């Protein structure tokens, strides 16, 4: 925590108010935490889906058992039969094969597949078929599914159009057997940034480099809050880790931050893949339609984190037919 005398510049809203969307998402998390329903988290790469998957696990009765993360981006999963015995998970005949150790560890726990979309398409299809047939990850083979782990997967999307395409595809294949949750990028979760930085400095970074925890000055924090973090949590973590290393005292000052954060402008390579205005407007229109088909205006405005007047202006701008 920052000292009181140095706490003046920090906006009070950050201490006692979460983003409305995150409140709604956390309510969804509490509702599904103790069900056996499979979950797929969708969002930008590096936005913190792994962290949220672990929060779901820790909010459930399964928290006393293992949370196993399978990184589909790495070489954790092998397709080579000759090396399969050296891996905890392998692929044979387009099926996932789990080692006895994984089967034992995962009993009544959670298996989280990070970057599910990186698995071969046929493997994904077979996995989805099992979920649709209520087989899930029944590794023990018991007919009553006792001891079966809960399945959570994440799918990376780079923009709203891709989000809509992939979510529609998954829903066509799986229907109501899986719960789809959109995890927003960090730029839409500004109220979390101060807590994420504090957690990184007091835990992960201090443990990694074996020094007393650093702190971030209010002015440096203010710059972090203004920045949009196109690289999401991964970029935030790298920036804070680097700043903690170059800081010549216990406090991270603005001078220790990269110029992109100070200026509030990401480097060119960071913005090459950002959506164009036309793409954004098409996606925003579709998003508004989706929310308004399921909610009245008042509830839709709350879910979108805007007031009813702003929502009405957007409805008029996009010429959307909506009930009051």
C-alpha positions as CSV (number, residue, x, y, z in Angstrom):
1,X,0.0,0.0,0.0
2,X,1.1,3.5,-0.7
3,X,1.8,5.9,2.2
4,X,-1.0,8.3,3.0
5,X,1.0,11.3,2.4
6,X,1.9,10.1,-1.1
7,X,-1.6,8.9,-1.9
8,X,-3.2,12.2,-2.8
9,X,-2.9,12.0,-6.6
10,X,-4.4,8.4,-6.9
11,X,-8.0,8.6,-7.9
12,X,-10.3,7.5,-5.1
13,X,-12.5,5.6,-7.5
14,X,-9.7,3.0,-7.9
15,X,-9.9,2.0,-4.3
16,X,-13.6,1.3,-4.0
17,X,-15.2,0.8,-7.4
18,X,-14.7,-1.9,-10.0
19,X,-15.7,-1.6,-13.6
20,X,-19.3,-2.5,-14.2
21,X,-18.4,-5.1,-16.7
22,X,-16.1,-6.8,-14.3
23,X,-18.8,-6.8,-11.6
24,X,-21.1,-8.6,-14.0
25,X,-18.3,-11.0,-14.9
26,X,-17.5,-11.8,-11.3
27,X,-21.2,-12.5,-10.7
28,X,-21.1,-15.0,-13.5
29,X,-18.0,-16.5,-12.0
30,X,-19.7,-17.0,-8.7
31,X,-22.7,-18.6,-10.4
32,X,-20.8,-21.2,-12.4
33,X,-17.9,-21.8,-10.0
34,X,-19.4,-25.0,-8.4
35,X,-21.1,-26.4,-11.5
36,X,-19.6,-29.1,-13.7
37,X,-20.3,-27.0,-16.8
38,X,-17.3,-26.6,-19.0
39,X,-16.1,-23.0,-19.6
40,X,-14.3,-21.3,-22.5
41,X,-12.8,-17.9,-21.9
42,X,-12.4,-15.6,-24.9
43,X,-10.3,-12.5,-25.1
44,X,-7.1,-10.9,-26.4
45,X,-3.8,-12.6,-26.0
46,X,-2.2,-11.8,-22.6
47,X,-5.3,-10.2,-21.1
48,X,-5.2,-12.4,-18.0
49,X,-7.5,-15.3,-18.9
50,X,-5.2,-17.8,-17.1
51,X,-5.5,-15.7,-13.9
52,X,-9.3,-15.6,-14.2
53,X,-9.5,-19.3,-14.8
54,X,-7.6,-19.8,-11.6
55,X,-10.0,-17.4,-9.8
56,X,-12.9,-19.6,-10.9
57,X,-11.1,-22.7,-9.5
58,X,-10.3,-20.9,-6.3
59,X,-13.9,-19.8,-5.9
60,X,-15.2,-23.4,-6.2
61,X,-15.3,-26.4,-3.9
62,X,-12.5,-27.8,-6.2
63,X,-10.0,-25.3,-4.7
64,X,-8.7,-28.0,-2.3
65,X,-7.6,-30.0,-5.3
66,X,-5.2,-29.3,-8.2
67,X,-5.4,-26.6,-10.8
68,X,-3.5,-28.0,-13.8
69,X,-2.5,-25.5,-16.6
70,X,-1.8,-27.0,-20.1
71,X,0.0,-24.4,-22.3
72,X,-1.0,-25.3,-25.9
73,X,1.5,-22.7,-27.2
74,X,4.5,-24.7,-25.7
75,X,5.8,-28.2,-26.4
76,X,3.9,-29.6,-23.3
77,X,1.8,-31.7,-25.7
78,X,3.6,-34.1,-28.1
79,X,2.4,-35.8,-31.2
80,X,5.5,-38.0,-31.4
81,X,4.7,-41.6,-30.2
82,X,8.3,-42.3,-29.4
83,X,8.5,-39.4,-26.9
84,X,4.9,-39.7,-25.6
85,X,6.0,-41.5,-22.4
86,X,8.1,-38.5,-21.4
87,X,5.2,-36.1,-21.7
88,X,2.2,-35.7,-19.4
89,X,-0.1,-35.1,-22.4
90,X,0.2,-36.5,-25.9
91,X,-1.9,-36.8,-29.0
92,X,-2.7,-40.1,-30.8
93,X,-5.4,-40.6,-33.4
94,X,-6.5,-37.0,-32.9
95,X,-7.3,-37.7,-29.2
96,X,-5.7,-36.3,-26.1
97,X,-3.9,-38.9,-24.1
98,X,-3.2,-38.1,-20.4
99,X,-0.4,-39.7,-18.3
100,X,-1.3,-41.6,-15.1
101,X,0.3,-38.8,-13.1
102,X,-2.0,-36.2,-14.7
103,X,-5.1,-38.4,-14.2
104,X,-4.2,-38.8,-10.5
105,X,-3.4,-35.0,-10.0
106,X,-6.6,-33.9,-11.7
107,X,-9.1,-35.8,-9.6
108,X,-11.9,-33.4,-8.6
109,X,-9.7,-30.5,-9.7
110,X,-9.5,-28.3,-12.8
111,X,-7.6,-28.7,-16.1
112,X,-7.1,-25.4,-17.9
113,X,-6.1,-25.4,-21.6
114,X,-4.4,-22.1,-22.3
115,X,-4.6,-21.2,-26.0
116,X,-7.1,-24.0,-26.9
117,X,-7.2,-22.7,-30.5
118,X,-3.6,-23.8,-30.9
119,X,-4.6,-27.5,-30.8
120,X,-5.0,-29.3,-34.1
121,X,-8.5,-28.8,-35.5
122,X,-9.4,-32.5,-35.4
123,X,-8.2,-32.7,-31.8
124,X,-10.4,-29.7,-30.9
125,X,-13.4,-31.3,-32.6
126,X,-13.0,-34.6,-30.7
127,X,-12.6,-32.7,-27.4
128,X,-15.7,-30.6,-28.2
129,X,-17.7,-33.8,-29.1
130,X,-16.8,-35.3,-25.7
131,X,-18.0,-32.1,-24.0
132,X,-21.2,-32.1,-26.0
133,X,-21.9,-35.7,-25.0
134,X,-21.4,-34.8,-21.4
135,X,-18.2,-36.8,-21.2
136,X,-16.0,-33.8,-20.5
137,X,-12.6,-34.9,-19.3
138,X,-13.7,-38.1,-17.7
139,X,-10.1,-39.4,-17.3
140,X,-11.0,-42.1,-14.8
141,X,-13.4,-43.7,-17.1
142,X,-16.1,-44.0,-14.4
143,X,-19.6,-44.0,-15.9
144,X,-20.9,-41.7,-13.1
145,X,-18.1,-39.2,-13.8
146,X,-16.9,-39.3,-10.2
147,X,-13.5,-37.6,-9.7
148,X,-13.7,-36.1,-13.2
149,X,-11.9,-32.7,-13.4
150,X,-13.6,-29.5,-14.5
151,X,-12.6,-28.3,-18.0
152,X,-11.7,-24.7,-18.7
153,X,-10.2,-23.5,-22.0
154,X,-9.2,-20.2,-23.4
155,X,-9.4,-18.9,-27.0
156,X,-7.4,-15.9,-28.1
157,X,-9.1,-13.3,-30.3
158,X,-7.6,-10.1,-31.7
159,X,-10.7,-8.0,-32.2
160,X,-14.5,-8.0,-31.8
161,X,-15.2,-9.4,-35.3
162,X,-13.0,-12.5,-34.5
163,X,-14.7,-12.7,-31.1
164,X,-18.1,-12.9,-32.7
165,X,-17.0,-15.4,-35.4
166,X,-15.4,-17.8,-32.9
167,X,-18.1,-17.5,-30.3
168,X,-20.8,-18.2,-32.8
169,X,-18.8,-21.2,-34.1
170,X,-18.3,-22.7,-30.6
171,X,-22.0,-22.2,-29.8
172,X,-23.1,-23.9,-33.0
173,X,-20.9,-26.9,-32.1
174,X,-21.6,-27.0,-28.3
175,X,-24.8,-25.2,-27.7
176,X,-25.6,-24.9,-24.0
177,X,-23.1,-27.5,-22.8
178,X,-20.3,-24.9,-22.5
179,X,-20.4,-21.5,-20.9
180,X,-18.7,-18.8,-23.0
181,X,-17.2,-15.8,-21.1
182,X,-15.6,-12.8,-22.7
183,X,-12.7,-11.6,-20.6
184,X,-12.0,-7.9,-21.5
185,X,-8.6,-6.5,-22.3
186,X,-6.7,-4.5,-19.7
187,X,-7.6,-1.1,-21.3
188,X,-11.2,-1.8,-20.2
189,X,-10.2,-2.8,-16.7
190,X,-8.3,0.4,-15.6
191,X,-9.5,0.1,-12.0
192,X,-7.6,-3.2,-11.7
193,X,-4.2,-1.8,-12.8
194,X,-3.1,-0.4,-9.4
195,X,-3.9,-3.7,-7.7
196,X,-2.1,-5.7,-10.4
197,X,1.0,-3.6,-10.1
198,X,0.9,-3.8,-6.3
199,X,0.6,-7.6,-6.5
200,X,3.5,-7.9,-9.0
201,X,5.8,-5.7,-6.9
202,X,5.0,-7.3,-3.5
203,X,4.9,-10.9,-4.7
204,X,6.2,-12.2,-8.0
205,X,8.9,-9.7,-8.8
206,X,10.3,-9.4,-5.2
207,X,10.4,-13.2,-4.9
208,X,12.1,-13.5,-8.4
209,X,14.9,-11.0,-7.7
210,X,15.1,-11.5,-3.9
211,X,14.8,-7.9,-2.8
212,X,12.4,-5.9,-0.6
213,X,9.3,-5.1,-2.5
214,X,9.4,-1.9,-4.6
215,X,6.6,0.6,-4.7
216,X,5.3,2.8,-7.5
217,X,4.9,6.5,-7.0
218,X,1.5,8.2,-7.5
219,X,2.8,10.1,-10.6
220,X,4.2,6.9,-12.2
221,X,0.9,5.1,-11.4
222,X,-1.1,7.9,-13.0
223,X,0.9,7.4,-16.2
224,X,0.2,3.7,-16.1
225,X,-3.5,4.4,-15.7
226,X,-3.6,6.7,-18.8
227,X,-1.8,4.2,-21.0
228,X,-4.0,1.7,-22.9
229,X,-1.7,-1.4,-22.7
230,X,-2.2,-3.0,-26.1
231,X,0.0,-5.9,-24.9
232,X,-2.4,-6.4,-21.9
233,X,-1.2,-8.0,-18.7
234,X,2.0,-9.4,-20.3
235,X,3.1,-5.9,-21.3
236,X,2.2,-4.5,-17.9
237,X,4.2,-7.3,-16.2
238,X,7.3,-6.7,-18.4
239,X,7.2,-2.9,-17.9
240,X,6.8,-3.1,-14.1
241,X,9.5,-5.8,-13.9
242,X,12.0,-3.7,-16.0
243,X,11.1,-0.5,-14.0
244,X,11.7,-2.2,-10.7
245,X,15.1,-3.4,-11.9
246,X,16.3,0.0,-13.1
247,X,14.8,2.0,-10.1
248,X,17.7,3.3,-7.9
249,X,15.6,3.2,-4.8
250,X,12.5,1.6,-3.4
251,X,10.2,3.7,-5.5
252,X,9.4,3.4,-9.3
253,X,9.3,7.0,-10.6
254,X,8.2,8.2,-14.1
255,X,11.8,8.3,-15.3
256,X,12.0,4.5,-14.8
257,X,9.0,3.9,-17.2
258,X,9.4,3.3,-20.9
259,X,8.8,6.3,-23.2
260,X,5.7,4.7,-24.7
261,X,4.0,4.7,-21.3
262,X,5.1,8.2,-20.4
263,X,3.9,9.6,-23.7
264,X,0.8,7.4,-23.7
265,X,1.5,6.1,-27.1
266,X,2.4,2.4,-27.9
267,X,5.3,1.7,-30.2
268,X,4.5,1.2,-33.9
269,X,4.9,-2.5,-33.8
270,X,2.3,-2.6,-31.0
271,X,-0.4,-0.8,-33.0
272,X,0.1,-2.6,-36.4
273,X,-2.6,-5.1,-35.5
274,X,-5.1,-2.8,-33.8
275,X,-8.5,-2.6,-35.5
276,X,-9.3,0.1,-38.0
277,X,-12.2,2.5,-37.2
278,X,-14.4,0.9,-39.8
279,X,-13.8,-2.6,-38.3
280,X,-14.5,-1.2,-34.8
281,X,-17.8,0.4,-35.8
282,X,-19.1,-2.8,-37.5
283,X,-18.1,-4.8,-34.4
284,X,-19.6,-2.2,-32.0
285,X,-22.9,-2.2,-33.9
286,X,-23.0,-6.0,-33.7
287,X,-22.2,-5.9,-30.0
288,X,-25.0,-3.4,-29.3
289,X,-27.4,-5.6,-31.2
290,X,-26.5,-8.7,-29.3
291,X,-26.8,-7.0,-25.9
292,X,-30.1,-5.3,-26.8
293,X,-31.7,-8.5,-28.1
294,X,-31.2,-10.0,-24.6
295,X,-31.7,-6.9,-22.4
296,X,-33.9,-3.8,-22.0
297,X,-32.1,-0.4,-22.5
298,X,-31.5,0.2,-18.8
299,X,-29.9,-3.2,-18.3
300,X,-28.0,-3.0,-21.6
301,X,-26.4,0.3,-20.6
302,X,-25.3,-1.1,-17.3
303,X,-23.8,-4.2,-18.9
304,X,-21.9,-2.0,-21.5
305,X,-20.7,0.4,-18.8
306,X,-22.3,3.5,-20.3
307,X,-25.3,5.7,-19.4
308,X,-28.7,5.4,-21.1
309,X,-28.2,8.7,-22.9
310,X,-25.0,7.5,-24.5
311,X,-26.6,4.2,-25.4
312,X,-29.6,6.0,-27.0
313,X,-27.1,8.2,-29.1
314,X,-25.3,5.0,-30.3
315,X,-28.7,3.4,-31.2
316,X,-29.6,6.4,-33.3
317,X,-26.2,6.6,-34.9
318,X,-26.2,2.9,-35.9
319,X,-30.0,3.0,-36.7
320,X,-30.6,0.0,-34.5
321,X,-34.2,-1.0,-33.7
322,X,-34.5,-1.3,-29.9
323,X,-37.2,-1.6,-27.4
324,X,-37.2,0.7,-24.4
